[in-house]
Amino acid sequence: MSNIEQTLSIIKPDAVERNLENEIKEMFKNDGFSILKEKKIQIEKSEAENFYKVHETKPFYNDLCEYLSSGPIVVMVLEKKNAVLGNRELMGATDPKNAEDGTIRKKYGISIDKNSVHGSDSVENAKIEIDFFFKD
């Protein structure tokens, strides 16, 4: 069985604000991802705090939560072989200035905080993050 994985992707408020959803989705599709589920939502700060709980000891935690809940976001479940790593490669470095050409953050990211997209960092976290937004 090949290792088909699912990962969570979030198109963050800065990208939604600039109407980049379709361009970003196209980049995923062109990279071989299937978008299994997607929805546009606005979350409360408390939900963002829950979502980013792994970062709660870090200095940027509060700003991150404020930001994620500052406007509509698009959450998606992506699938392909080695999806977690593939998504991280396609997103590029957290700081758009350091991201490779052709990555989403290089193309659309504004700053290290407003870097347009989030993606799960492991298969385990992908499952947790997908369940967070897509509890059946």
Beta strands, then each sheet from edge to edge (+ up, - down):
strand 1: 4-11
strand 2: 34-41
strand 3: 73-81
strand 4: 117-119
sheet 1: 2+ 3- 1+ 4-
end
